[in-house]
């Protein structure tokens, strides 16, 4: 178990990432991008928000590392960086919480932790 400065060093990078998703619109964007990549106008249409508002929130997601963009034909497409999800997992790796979650998942499948 980490404490003090080492714990602060481990958790500090995650604070900016949490700030990056700490809004219902940004969480909605991430949810959409979990299905496929979208251009800005389609994200705005799916969420029923003005394009300039969605653009503002996508900028926050880009700067906090949750989303990346790539140009394809006429449009810029936005993509959820799956690495970010694995980074969150790593924060809790080796903790009792991780073991509890794994145990519950295995138990739901009729297996046990070996």
Secondary structure, 3 states (H helix, E strand, C coil): CCCHHHHHHHHHHHHHHHHHHCCHHHHHHHHHHCCCCEEHHHHHHHHCCCHHHHHHHHHHHHHCCCEEEEEECCEEEEEECHHHHHHHHHHHCCCHHHHHHHHHHHHHCCCCCC
